Amino acid sequence: MSNTSKHLSFFESVNRNFDRAAAHTSIPKGLLEQIKGCNAVYEMTFPVKIGNTYQVIEAFRVQHSHHRLPTKGGIRFSHMVNRDEVMALAALMSYKCALVDVPFGGAKGGVKISPRNYTEQQLELITRRYTTELIRKNFIGPGLDVPAPDYGTGSREMAWILDTYQTFKHGEIDAAACVTGKPESQNGIKGRTEATGRGVYYGIRQFLSYADDAKALGLEPGIAGKTMVIQGLGNVGSYSGSISQVEGDAIIVGVSEMEGTIVNEKGINIDKLLKFRKDKGTILGFPGTKTLPDRKDWVAINCDILVPAALENQITTENAKKVKAKIIAEAANGPVTSEAADILATKGVVRLPDMYRNAGGVTVSYFEWLKNLSHMRFGRMEKRFQENSLSNLLSTVERLTGQNVSSREKDVLTHGADEIDLVRSGLEDTMVNAYDEIRETLKRKKNIEDLRSAAFVVALNKISGDYVRLGIFP
Ligand code: NAD
């Protein structure tokens, strides 16, 4: 959308939030301007032979901030990709990384295609061609700019990117760290696929762990028994729902996808629904559920927590008034427009901001990048040592007490940390600490509007600190 249109564009919306929060900091104006703008925007077109014709594909890579390198951010495949959207998403990446203490600048990529319209081979061709453009302009590399999956892409595309990069950079010892979100068998890390959804779960759980904050919304503390509605059953939405259900005992009462919205107030089993959708190609008709007449009415379903996990601009001035939930956990980037946020605020709806809520993906991407640079899986050095120490300790306790534990208990008590244990523990710690830092900032600075502004304040102070340390600003 343009500047002259009634609504703010996505990037303008992000910057409006930025400006609000900046007023609560003492960062000099010039430095704020430096942080806010995009450092480098690469807009490209390239031809790809599809069938018997050539198609010219439009694509982008935006590096928002170079205060830390490499820059980091996913690649989106969608027919709606545009320059403004990629700039907004790149900016959010800078703030997100700062917030969760991941030492990267922000970036984002976008390829303007609808993946459904292409075969796997054609998608491979497009992905490899896009990667070649990035290599040619130094927009990819372990120390420069490191892509990851986003809407419309996954580990398959990341494997193609790595292979293309390695073909051009033969012998580069750290090449595997040029992209994250790779398949486990190709230098990926355990727990990356689920990471964003798992982070969403940890974040909601942490918010609800504060009894006073839950009570202020008329809710009991804790995630167990809370009703949730998910929009978008892709990577982020499916793991957010499934983990909240399995580990948190939340009740998923509604799911919205492209084909429609289904409800069941007794709960929808997400793992079974995913299997059903894989077999039938739709969520509609899932046993025990009703289909709403209008797909868009997912926002109006009676529930405690709405989890928009599809795309930006889903809750707008047109539908914000219909929201009945008390909490919106922004799993997608920018799902609530800045103007809709004002309406939700007057209704007393709490929004758990995207830049915090979906930071699990980039956090585990950071672990993957570190793993690639160290050329060794996590846990390799210490797992056996831990197991032997714990086993010795347990034997000593058994000898001294004359009691023996069962072999099952022994397995649990002497388990040394595997890669997946360490990844989940690092992610949980990151999400808990980041939320507590945001909450503390909100409580300390009485006039800050909401959690989003508090999250921005935390992020901006960290980024400005980096610029000062770099000696770029006094
Ligand atoms: P995805 O492509 O795996 O899934 C998105 C799902 O949303 C798809 O199933 C699609 O059919 C559905 N969808 C699209 N429009 C819809 C609509 N109007 N109504 C209902 N469903 C709709 O994408 P993803 O990776 O899960 O990303 C989703 C969001 O999360 C994006 O905003 C993305 O930027 C953000 N995000 C993703 C990651 C990640 O690690 N994948 C990390 C951080 C943020």
Boltz pocket constraint, residues with backbone or C-beta under 6 A from the ligand:
constraints:
  - pocket:
      binder: B
      contacts: [[A, 74], [A, 149], [A, 150], [A, 151], [A, 152], [A, 153], [A, 192], [A, 193], [A, 196], [A, 231], [A, 232], [A, 233], [A, 234], [A, 235], [A, 236], [A, 237], [A, 256], [A, 257], [A, 258], [A, 309], [A, 310], [A, 311], [A, 312], [A, 331], [A, 332], [A, 333], [A, 334], [A, 358], [A, 359], [A, 361], [A, 362]]
      max_distance: 6.0
